[in-house]
Structure formats: C-alpha cells, structure tokens
Amino acid sequence: MLSPVSVRGRLLAAFGAMVVLTTAVGGVGWFGLGETERALLSLQREGLGNIALAMRMAELNTGLAARAPFIAAIEATPSLDEERSQLELKLNDLTGLVQRLPGLERASLHVPSDVPSLVRLAGRLDGTLRNLMDVTGESIAVRAEAAAIRLGLERQRILGETLAGAAARTFEHPGFEATGTPPLPFSVLRLADRTRDAVSAALTTTSPADLARWRAGFDADRQGLRAIDTATPALAIMAPSLDQLLAVLDAQGAVFDIRGRQLGIEQRSRFLVAAANTLSVQLNREVESVATAMQTAARSRGDATFSALSSGKAGILALGALCALAAIAAAVYVMRDVAGNLRAVTRAMSALAGGDRLVSVPATGRPDEIGDLARAFSVFKENVAERDALARKLGENSRMLEAVFDNMNDGLSVFDENGRLVTWNPRFLDLNGFTPADVAGRDLAELQRNLLRRGVGIRLLDGSSIDLEALTRRRAEQAVRCEHHFPDGRVVELHSSPMPSGGFITTYSDLTERKDIEKQLRHAQKMEAVGQLTGGIAHDFNNLLAAIMGNLQMIHDETAEQDPVRGKALRALDAAERGATTIQRLLAFSRQQALQPQAVDLNELVEGMLDLLAYGLGGGIVLKTALTPGLAPALVDPGQLENALLNLVVNARDALVDGGTIVIATEAAAQDGGDAIVLSVRDDGSGMPPAVLSRVFEPFFTTKRFGRGSGLGLSMVYGFVRQSGGKVDIQSEPGVGTLVAMAFPRARMLPETLALPRDPGTVEGGPERVLVVEDDPAVRLTTVDMLTALGYRAVPAASAEEALVLLDGTAFDLLFTDVILTGGMNGPALAAVAKARQPALQVLFCSGYARDFLVESASLPLDIRFIQKPYQKPLLAAQIRNVLGGVVQPGPVRSRSEPSVLSGRG
C-alpha cells in the first residue's frame, strides 16, 4: 500500500490531477480549433512573413558582430582570405534585407523614419568590419616581422656560445696570466645577454612606456658592444663572432618600431571590434523597433482572430490556469524537493568517488525514499572511509614487505601444500643458479632434480646424505635444515618451516665465506697450538743440548789429540749440533728463532744461488727464473731466506719424478694495505691432493718414504715467513703441479744488529767474577765449568732469590742469567734489582727461546746483550768478553752448529 508521505504516492497524485485537467482542456479546445485554424492561416499570410524578415535581419546582424573578435584574432593570411569571402556573403545578405525594408514598411507598417537609420547603421557596420579585416592583415604582416626577430634571438644565443668558446680560448692564451687582463669575454657575454633580454621583453610587452625603456637599454648595450676593442690580443680571437653579433643586433633594432606598430594595430583592432559591437547593438535596436511595429500590425489582425475564439476562451483559460497551477506545483515539488535532493546526493557520491572523504550527506532525516537513499549513502561513505584506511595501511605494508623481500641478503621461496613454488625473491635465483624460466610453475621435486643434474649435493648439516622424498614430506610438517653444496665450492644452507595455511617457506643463506673463515680459523688455531707445543719442546731440548754440547766441548778440549775419547767427543758434538739444527727448525716453525732482518734484493739473492740450486737437480729438470726488474728490497733475514728457498727447490725437485720445469719468480704485490715483495717457486710435478695440502705445514708431516725427509722443511718455511711479518701461500693440484709463494714486507728502515758472528774464533777469558743464575742443574754446572775453564771466577745460583743473597755479600763483574726462571722473579727483574745494588755490574742474558720471542712475550728490552741456548764455549767466551769490554776478532760467519740445508717436503 502506498503511503501518502512517500515520494511515489505524491508524484502519482500530482500526475493524476494533471491528466484529468489536461483531458478537460483538450475537450474544450477541440471545439475552437476550427475557428482558430482559419484565423491563424490569415495571420500567417499577412504578418508572419514580415516578422521572419525582421528576425533574420537581427540574427544576421548578431552573427556579424560576433565575427569581429574572431577576425581580430586571425594569425594567418589564408584564414583571413577565407574569412573575408564569408564576410562578403554575410554583408551582401544584410544589405539585401535592409533594401527590402523600405517598400515593406511603407506598404504595411508606415514607419519611414526607421528605414534610413537601418540603412545608415548597416553601411557603417559594413565599413567597420571591412576596416577590421584590413587591420588584421596588417597585424599578420607585422607578426611575421616579429617572428623573424625571434629567429635572430636564437642566432644571437649561438653567437653567445661562440663568444664563450672564444673566452675560454682567451684564458688558455699563454700570455693571459702574465698580463693579468680581466676576463673581458664574460662582460661581452653579459652585454649580449642583456640585449637579447631587451628584444625578448620588447616582443612581449604591452606597455608603450616599457617598450621605450627596453629600447633605451638595448641601444645603450649595443653601443657598449660596439665600443669593445677587438684589436687587443686577448679579444682578437672573438672579433669575427662579435661582428656577427653586432650585425644581428642591428637587424633586431627594428623590433621596437615593429612592436610599436603592433601595439597601434592592436589598439585599432580593439577599437574596431568595440565599434562593431556598438553598431550591432544600435542596429538590433532599430530592427527591434521595426519588429515592434510589425508585431503591432500582427496584433491588430490577431484581434479579429481572438474575437472568433471568445466563445471558448473563458473555459480554456480556467482549465489552463488549473493545469498550469498543477504543473507548477508538480514541477516545484519534483525540481526542488525530489530532484534537488537527488542532485545533492549525486554530487556527494561523485565527490566521494573523486576522493573527497569529508563530503556531507544531505537529507538523512527525511522519512521517504530519498531519506533511505541518503542514510544508505552515509553508511556507504563510512565503509569507504574504513576501506580506504585499510587499503592505505595494506599498501604501505605491501610496499615495505616487497622492499624487504627484494633486498634480503638471504634467498626466500614459498611453496604451496602441493609442493609447487608460489613466489620467490631475486636472491633465491642467484644463490641456486636459477633463471625465472627455470622455476616458474615448478614443484620442489623438479627443482631438486635440476640441482642434482648440475652436480649440486644436498646434504644434512653434518654432511651426511639425505632422502629427498622424506625431506619433502618433512618440510610441510616440521622445521628442516640442510645444505646445498655446489660444484664451485659454494655452500648454501636451507631452513624450511611449515605455514599454518599449508605449504612451507624456505630461506637460503650463503655460508661459503663463513665456512672458509671457520676453516682458516681452525687451521690457524691448530698451527698456533702446534707452534706453542714445538716452541716449548724446543726450549726444553735447548736446555738439554746446552748441557750436552758444553760438556762434550770441554771433554774435547781437555783430551789429548791422540786420545780416542777426543774423537768420540767430537762425533757426539757433531750429533748434538745436528740436534740443535732440528731444534732451530722447530723454533723456525713456532716463530721463535733469532732473525737478523735486513734490506735484501731478492733478484740478486736468487741469481747468486742459481748455481747452487741447479747443482743438485739432476738431469731432465730445467730451472728457470721470472724476475721482475727494478724490484724494491724486502725486509728479511737473508740466511734464513736462502735456507727456505733451497728447501722449496729441493721439494720441487722431488715432485718431478720424470723431469720437468721449476720456475723461481719475484714480483711486487699488495698485502694488508701495504707493499709486499713476493718470492715464489712453481713446478709442474705430481702435485698434492687436498688432504695432503691441508697438512703440509705441520711439523714432521711428510709423504716421503722413511729416511728421505724429516717433515720440517715446509714447517720451517711457514714459521720463518710468518715471523718475518709476511705470508706464505701454497697451491697444488694433482697432475698439474705446486706453487709456493712467500710474501715479505718491503724494506723501509734497517734495524740494528746486536748479535756477534756465530764463530768468533779463539777468545781468552779473564779473572772477573761471574754470577751464573740458571734453574736447570745440568746447564748451570756445565756453564760454570766452561767459565772456570776460561779463567773466570764463576759462582752458581739456582734461583733469583739465591742470586740476590749472593749479591748482598759479594761484588760481581757480570750477571749471566737465564731469562725464564722458576719462582716469582725472572731474569730481567733480577737484573734490575742487581743493577740497583751494584751499578757497575754488567748483565748478559741467555735462553732457549729466541730474543725476538722474548721481546714480545716477556717484555725483554730490545737493547739487551743476549746469547741463545745451546751455545758453545767459543761463542760464550766471545759474548762475555764483549760484555766485559774486551775486543773480539770476528771469524767465519757459519759454524758447525748453524743449519745449512733444511730439506723435506712438509
């Protein structure tokens, strides 16, 4: 049932009343149509033709006035000619209509006073429009001249760039700096730019006063350019371009006259347009007066028609009034109430669709359908606002997640519940060597088969093999971790976790660098531990050998030459010296040997050893060199370097079973941000597998059969290079060969050498009193015996505390103490206390450790007097004599205790 307050009920009621009233009006009017038709035919024959003529004249006059602004705006001659032809036609039509008016008016209207005015106004409008056409033609011609001026501005810009190039060449002129001439080219460019700006402003200005001001500035700048003396050397190079610029400016000077003409033409055009509009208004008024006269005549004829309709007019008017009132009421209701509210709701919806979320919703309190629509729209607006906020938040989250997803250091892939790849990031492709075509739409089994075909191993974290089918099932159920091992050595760790919605997500981390670092760290830790172990063993053996070699030396010296014991002692001493050589090798590996670094030319060292190196190679082996000329010196102990090089060449020889080539090379390289000098030995022998290569620097490790090598050669090389502040690198491949490269720091400053020659010759002792502090009983007694045999008064002490007691009661000339002592005080601390008690006391240190190692680990001063265990009697005598102020005659550099050749591949 329709409600009377609803929009539909009210509209139906209004339209029902309209239908009833319209039907009544139609019935009443039907009867008067016959009379009306006859009266109208008469009116049409006599009056409508005249009214149509007046209306045509008014329409034509209005059209001509409307064409005036369009004519003034024409910019091309063809368009002007076309408009001229069309205007001629319209003016002819207007003239023809005006000429028809006099006879018509005299015959029917009797208003002869209006006709001359119409003819005069039509003629003036005709002349005004024709003048406007002529003025527009002049404007087109002047505009063409202005366009030529604008083209000249571009030429001036190019010339300005030419002047800039000339200015640059002026700066490069050899005499420029000497003369100190100001940079005139920049002033020239500034004047040129100002003239160009003046012309540009003149072409756009609309004020005659501004035009005069820009013209004055242009003339002043042009005179300034003419005043430049291009005969000077600094500006001679730019004279041609400056002449061209002045020629362009002379041509552009006409722009101000042209622009003045343009302003005059524009003023005349505006005047003619205004005159045309004024004449059109006046003509329309005259036509209106004529039309009014025609309407008056028509009205007189219509009176007769209305008298014929008087019988039905009252009824039609009454019913028509009712219909009009009903129509007005319906229209007002529809337009103001229904259509207005609907339009307001529509505008609000359009604004909301355009992004305006603050638009207000009208008519929400109405009880009809419009109110329902408004309330529904209000709810829609709130939902849209919520969805917009949610969409913005989701968009921001999506962009952030996408950026994180694409820029992750780790790879990421997502598989659905069927094991099919859904999405991935670029790092996933990089780590696994895939392309987008390889993975699009693939499942996990296909991707794994692709990896296996390329030689990729899929293993658990402990390196064991894995069942791929079981792994695939477990990924969707629980967290799984495994590794991909690629043929190029890369290792990628996979971590898969199931997702609540089904499927699983997997991250891929490149562990190659971390595993390499871990491997290097393990190797460094192992080598450090072995070095500490071998250093401790070497120290203990040095103490033992010190006692053995000292006693053997004394037996040898105290036995007659014919006594067989003398020869036996000599053989035992030689064996002990070989043991000392082995200990030196262990100290070299543990970086505790005594080094005497100096600036060494590696090229000269290699060339000086070529004869010795080639002597023991045998047939079928070729020794070559690749020495870099002009190489900077390296800071290294030359004697130890010779031993290391000889060891490497011997190792290379042993690897060349069937002959081959050994290449010794030198080069400069960068090491840890500094300069390094590299000495390398390369052979094309049998090479070593990875298992052997990983252990070559370990002491006593060797692949040679028993008796052919000690396994200390490469260990010594490793320790010697590291102690020298360098690095050693070895590369080997079975069947290809081996390369060993030693990198030493570049020599910049030579340290002082405090050590004496190893074999000083015969040195006599003296009567001085010597305090011997040694915690090893055998070494202590042997040292005391040797010093006593040399003539010194030696007093032993087993500890620092015992030595201090002796120092309190006895004056000593020399304190001979071990650096490392058992108890609470070491050798340097004892020496400091002893020097405080006896300032004239001299100090000589000894130790089974090298001095460099003690300087670093025991804070031993660099300038101490030091002798390393095991020492022989002649060297001990020389050191003590040197400390006490005697003179030592140097002997040969090498002794029997000095190692000469270290052989055996580590």
Order of alpha helices (4+ residues) and beta strands (2+ residues): alpha-alpha-alpha-alpha-alpha-alpha-alpha-alpha-alpha-alpha-alpha-alpha-alpha-beta-beta-alpha-alpha-alpha-beta-alpha-beta-beta-beta-alpha-alpha-beta-alpha-beta-beta-alpha-beta-beta-alpha-alpha-beta-beta-beta-alpha-beta-alpha-beta-alpha-beta-alpha-beta-alpha
